[in-house]
Each structure stands twice: as structure tokens, then as C-alpha cells.
Amino acid sequence: MRNQVLHYFVDTNSSRGAVNFYDSNFQPLQHTVQLHAYPPALLANLLSGICSRAEEEKLDVECIHNCLDNSLEGIVVPELSAGVINIPSYREYNALNLLEDHNIKQVLEALEQSHQFFRAALKVHDAWEKVYIDQMDFAAANQLTEKTIDRLIGDQRLEKQGTEVHRFFGAATINGAFDHIANITQCLGKRYFIKGRPGTGKSTFLKKIAQKAVEAGFRVEIYHCAFDPQSLDMIVLRELDFCLFDSTSPHEYFPSLPTDEVIDIYEAAVTPGTDEANAAALVDFAKGYKAEVAKATEKLRLAKELYDRFQQTHLSRISEEALRDVSARIENEIFQKS
């Protein structure tokens, strides 16, 4: 059987600032190698080497991507309970000496400016949500949630402690919004596409189902919204062979397999005609939101440019031969745990 390769993010630049789920993904592992500002080319070689070796040994692999440019940033080999993660210099908040570097200071400034624009976009989004919140039938939404829980989980239980792991399936990258939804869901027997509008309770719907699943002893992959990490965008229960995800913009998907199914919260719980009655305002909200996100994306591009400059400045001081030796030792260390 071919090994499964899963792709996702563990951090994001968002309306809540820089948020990461490093601990959720790496603390449960028996062995983690944490790298610091590893050179991109050598990091790519190291991680691709681990992927290739895992494939040879028919082991599943989880590939963790950098939220700025979607490049590989880490690897987890679940069956070995081992992983590698690279922490970029601009995420090393405790390394105060790095703040003396002019380029790193500029990177942090550019990232903070991107967060400010994302926060401005969130304000627009909050006003957008209010249109639908004011027209919500919350009793109908709760009823839909309970019916879905009964249908998908019901009385099923596992005789073990339920667990959850927190991630992002997408990110606001320097090239715009990007997601790994197709990869994450490709091996699942059933996919539920959650449709709705801003403020119609899609995140609350997912949170309640995730909570019930954990209480019933299942392991739940919880994927947060990269724009607003306090919200959920997807949950995956591999033990029950299904996922549910918010399939609205900027990660809008439609059923493509015979087993795919839509759950429409707008249809179930929002006053009919709400879209039509607020058409002009909704267009303005969409434009305003996109404009702020576009400004944030420009700042992310600037941050990436500056960080590349920082790395180029410091690479000349590093022995590539020594780094290759370190890479070989890391790879052997990961696989000797088997």
C-alpha cells in the first residue's frame, strides 16, 4: 500500500496577529528536532530526503508548510512519533539579539503592518456578518447541528480518551489565499461541504461536532480559519472516515464525488431573501474586505523579501558541508526511532 502524504500549515499571519499551533502538533511526539533559521535550500533537501525515505519504508508523512510562501517547513512521521520543524528567525521572539539585525526588525515591522490590515479586514467582515446575524433563526441552526451530530456520530464511542490536534488547511501567502483541502480530504469516504454566509454559524456548527467527537473518544483534526484563528473551517474524523468543512470563499469548493454532500446553513436558518434585500451593502462589504486583504498581502510579500535578504547575508558565514552533515544526522536520528 502506498504511504499517505498529508499537507497543512501550523502557523498563520492573521487578524489576530501571528498565531501558531506548534505545541499541538509536536508536543505529543516522542522525538522532535527543532531547527532555527535553517537555510531554505538545505532545509528543502533535508525534508525531501525524509519524505523519500518514509515512502521507501511505506510510512505515512505529514508535510508542514510555511505560511508565507507555502514552502516546506517541517515533517512529521506519525508511526515513528517523530518530527522536524524549522522556526524562522522572525518567529524567535525570545532571541533578543536577533532584534538588533536591521533586516529582522524590518521583517517584524512588515508582518505587524500586514496584521493591521487583516484587523481592518476583520472589522469589515464583522459588519458583513451582522447582516446575516440579524436574520438568523438560531433555534433552527441549533436543530440542524443536533441532527448532524446524531446522524454522523450518534451513539458511536471508542474506549479511549478523545484527542484533538489543531492546524490550518490554508494560509494567506505572498501569492494570495492557498489551501491544501483537496489533499487533506482525498482519502476520506465522505465529505460534507458546509455552505452559508458570514455570521451564519458555520464555525459554531463545527465546534459543537468536534466537541461531541472528542467526548466520544475520537481523534479530531481541527483546522482553524487562517484569517481569524478563533473560528474553525474544517474538522476531520479519520476513524469515522469523514470531514466537514466551510466551503465558501476564499476556499470555495463544490461537490465533485458521488459521496460528497452539501449542508446549507443559509437555507436552513436564515430569513429567505436576505441576500437580495442587502445586495448593494453586501457588494460593498466584499470590496472593502478584499481591498484590506490585498494590502495585507503586499506587506507579506515585503516581509518575505526582507527575510530572504537577511538569510542571504548570513548564509555566507555558514559552512554548507557542516550543514549537510547535520542534515544527514537528523535524518538518521528520525528513522533510528523505528
C-alpha positions in Angstrom: 0.0 0.0 0.0 1.3 3.5 -0.9 2.1 5.7 2.0 -0.2 8.7 2.7 1.3 12.2 2.4 -0.7 14.9 4.2 -0.1 18.7 3.7 -1.1 21.5 6.1 0.1 24.6 8.0 0.7 25.1 11.7 1.0 28.9 11.8 -0.6 31.9 10.2 -0.4 35.7 9.8 -3.9 36.8 10.7 -6.3 39.4 12.0 -5.3 38.1 15.5 -1.5 38.6 14.7 0.9 35.7 14.3 -0.7 32.5 15.7 0.8 29.0 15.7 -0.1 25.5 16.8 3.5 24.2 17.1 2.7 22.7 20.6 -0.5 20.9 19.5 1.4 19.1 16.7 4.8 18.5 18.2 4.4 18.1 22.0 2.6 14.7 21.6 5.6 13.3 19.6 8.3 11.3 21.4 11.0 12.9 19.4 11.2 16.4 17.8 14.1 18.1 16.1 13.7 21.8 16.2 15.7 23.8 13.7 16.3 27.5 13.8 16.5 29.7 10.6 17.8 26.7 8.6 18.9 27.8 5.1 16.0 27.2 2.6 17.9 25.0 0.0 19.3 22.7 2.7 16.0 22.6 4.6 14.3 21.5 1.3 16.9 18.8 0.8 16.6 17.5 4.3 12.8 17.4 4.3 12.5 15.9 0.9 15.1 13.3 1.9 12.9 12.3 4.9 9.8 12.1 2.7 11.6 9.9 0.2 12.9 7.6 2.9 9.4 7.4 4.5 8.0 6.5 1.1 10.6 3.7 0.7 9.6 2.3 4.2 5.9 2.8 3.4 5.4 5.2 6.3 2.8 8.0 6.3 4.2 11.5 6.3 2.8 14.9 7.3 4.3 17.9 5.4 4.1 21.2 7.2 4.2 24.3 5.0 5.5 27.8 5.6 2.6 30.2 5.8 4.4 33.0 3.9 5.3 31.1 0.7 3.9 27.6 1.1 7.4 26.1 1.1 8.1 23.0 3.2 8.9 24.0 6.9 8.6 20.7 8.7 7.8 17.0 8.6 6.0 14.6 11.0 6.3 10.8 10.6 3.4 9.7 12.8 4.3 6.0 13.0 7.7 6.9 14.4 6.3 9.6 16.7 9.0 11.9 15.3 9.2 15.2 13.5 11.3 18.1 12.3 10.3 21.7 12.4 12.2 24.8 11.3 11.5 28.0 13.1 12.2 31.2 11.0 14.2 33.9 12.7 11.2 36.3 12.7 9.3 33.8 14.9 12.2 33.6 17.5 10.6 36.1 19.9 12.9 35.1 22.8 16.1 35.5 20.8 16.5 39.2 21.6 19.9 39.5 19.9 18.1 39.0 16.5 16.2 42.2 17.1 19.5 44.0 16.6 19.5 42.9 13.0 18.1 45.6 10.7 16.5 43.2 8.3 14.8 41.2 11.0 13.4 44.4 12.5 12.0 45.3 9.1 10.5 41.9 8.7 8.7 42.2 12.0 7.5 45.6 11.1 6.2 44.4 7.7 4.4 41.5 9.4 2.8 43.7 12.0 1.6 46.0 9.2 0.1 43.0 7.5 -1.7 42.1 10.7 -3.1 45.6 11.0 -4.6 45.4 7.5 -6.0 41.9 8.4 -7.5 43.5 11.5 -9.1 46.2 9.3 -10.5 43.4 7.1 -11.9 41.7 10.2 -13.8 44.9 11.1 -15.4 44.9 7.6 -16.1 41.2 8.0 -17.8 41.8 11.4 -20.2 44.4 9.7 -20.8 41.9 6.9 -21.7 39.2 9.4 -24.2 41.4 11.2 -26.4 41.5 8.1 -26.9 37.7 8.5 -26.8 37.5 12.3 -29.8 39.8 12.4 -31.7 37.4 10.1 -30.7 34.2 11.8 -33.1 31.6 13.3 -30.7 30.3 16.0 -33.2 27.6 17.1 -33.2 26.2 13.5 -29.4 26.4 13.4 -29.1 24.5 16.7 -31.6 21.9 15.5 -29.5 21.4 12.3 -26.4 21.0 14.4 -28.0 18.4 16.7 -29.4 16.4 13.8 -26.0 16.4 12.2 -24.3 15.2 15.4 -26.9 12.4 15.7 -26.5 11.4 12.1 -22.7 11.4 12.0 -21.7 10.3 15.5 -24.8 9.2 17.3 -24.1 6.6 19.9 -20.7 5.6 18.5 -18.0 5.6 21.1 -14.4 4.4 21.3 -12.9 3.0 24.6 -10.1 5.6 24.7 -9.6 9.2 25.5 -10.6 11.5 22.7 -7.9 13.9 21.4 -7.7 16.9 19.1 -4.9 18.4 17.1 -5.1 22.0 15.8 -3.9 23.1 12.4 -4.7 25.3 9.4 -5.6 23.9 6.0 -4.7 27.2 4.3 -2.9 30.4 4.7 -2.7 34.0 3.4 0.5 33.6 1.4 2.5 36.1 -0.6 0.7 34.7 -3.7 -2.8 35.1 -2.1 -5.0 32.6 -0.3 -3.9 29.0 -0.7 -5.2 25.8 0.8 -4.5 22.0 0.9 -8.1 20.9 1.2 -8.0 18.6 -1.7 -5.0 16.7 -0.2 -6.4 16.6 3.3 -9.7 15.2 2.2 -8.7 12.9 -0.7 -8.6 9.6 1.3 -11.9 10.2 3.1 -15.1 8.3 2.2 -17.4 11.2 2.9 -17.0 14.9 2.6 -19.6 17.4 3.8 -19.5 20.9 2.2 -20.8 23.5 4.6 -22.4 26.4 2.8 -23.6 29.6 4.4 -22.7 33.3 4.7 -20.5 35.3 7.1 -22.1 35.1 10.5 -24.4 32.1 9.9 -22.7 30.0 12.5 -20.5 27.6 10.4 -17.7 27.8 12.9 -20.0 27.2 15.9 -21.6 24.2 14.0 -18.1 22.7 13.5 -17.0 23.4 17.1 -20.1 21.5 18.6 -19.5 18.5 16.3 -15.8 18.4 17.2 -16.6 18.6 20.9 -19.0 15.7 20.7 -16.5 13.6 18.7 -13.7 14.2 21.3 -16.1 13.3 24.2 -16.9 10.1 22.3 -13.3 9.1 22.2 -12.3 10.0 18.7 -9.2 11.8 17.4 -10.3 15.0 15.7 -8.2 17.1 13.3 -9.4 20.7 13.9 -8.5 23.2 11.1 -8.8 26.8 12.1 -9.5 29.8 9.9 -6.2 31.3 8.8 -7.7 34.8 8.7 -9.4 34.5 12.1 -7.9 31.6 14.1 -10.7 31.8 16.7 -13.0 30.4 14.1 -13.0 26.8 12.7 -13.0 26.0 9.0 -12.9 22.2 9.0 -12.9 19.1 11.2 -11.7 15.6 10.1 -12.5 12.4 11.8 -10.4 9.7 10.1 -11.7 7.0 12.4 -15.2 7.7 11.1 -13.9 8.4 7.5 -15.5 11.8 7.1 -14.8 15.5 7.2 -16.9 18.7 7.3 -15.6 22.0 6.0 -16.5 25.5 5.3 -16.6 25.6 1.5 -17.2 29.3 1.0 -14.9 32.0 -0.3 -11.9 32.2 -0.2 -11.8 28.4 -0.1 -15.0 27.7 -2.1 -15.4 24.2 -3.3 -18.3 22.2 -4.7 -19.1 18.5 -4.7 -17.2 16.5 -7.2 -17.6 13.0 -6.0 -20.7 10.8 -5.8 -20.4 10.7 -2.0 -20.0 14.4 -1.4 -22.9 16.2 0.3 -23.8 19.9 0.9 -25.1 21.1 4.3 -26.6 24.6 3.7 -26.9 26.6 6.9 -28.2 29.7 5.0 -31.0 27.7 3.6 -31.8 26.1 6.9 -31.6 29.1 9.3 -31.6 32.5 7.5 -34.6 34.5 6.5 -35.3 33.9 2.8 -34.4 36.9 0.6 -31.7 38.3 2.9 -29.1 38.2 0.1 -31.5 40.1 -2.2 -32.6 42.7 0.4 -29.0 43.6 1.2 -27.4 43.2 -2.2 -25.8 46.6 -2.5 -24.3 46.6 1.0 -23.0 43.1 0.5 -21.1 44.1 -2.6 -19.5 47.0 -0.7 -18.5 44.7 2.2 -16.9 42.2 -0.2 -15.0 45.0 -2.0 -13.8 46.5 1.3 -12.7 43.2 2.7 -10.8 42.3 -0.4 -9.1 45.7 -0.5 -7.8 45.3 3.1 -6.6 41.7 2.4 -4.8 42.9 -0.7 -2.9 45.5 1.3 -2.0 42.8 3.9 -0.7 40.5 1.1 1.6 43.3 -0.1 3.1 43.6 3.4 3.6 39.8 3.5 5.5 40.0 0.2 7.7 42.7 1.7 8.3 40.6 4.8 9.4 37.6 2.6 11.7 39.8 0.5 13.4 41.2 3.6 13.7 37.8 5.2 15.3 36.4 2.0 17.8 39.3 2.2 18.6 38.5 5.9 19.2 34.9 5.0 21.5 35.7 2.1 23.5 38.0 4.3 24.0 35.3 6.9 24.4 32.3 4.6 27.9 33.3 3.6 29.0 32.7 7.2 27.7 29.1 7.3 29.6 26.0 6.2 27.3 24.1 3.8 29.4 21.0 4.3 28.7 21.2 8.1 25.0 21.7 7.5 24.9 18.7 5.2 26.5 16.6 7.9 23.9 17.9 10.4 21.1 17.1 7.9 22.3 13.5 7.5 22.5 13.1 11.3 18.9 14.4 11.7 17.5 12.0 9.1 19.3 9.1 10.7 18.1 10.2 14.1 14.4 10.3 12.9 14.5 6.8 11.4 16.5 5.1 14.1 13.5 5.7 16.3 11.6 3.0 14.4 
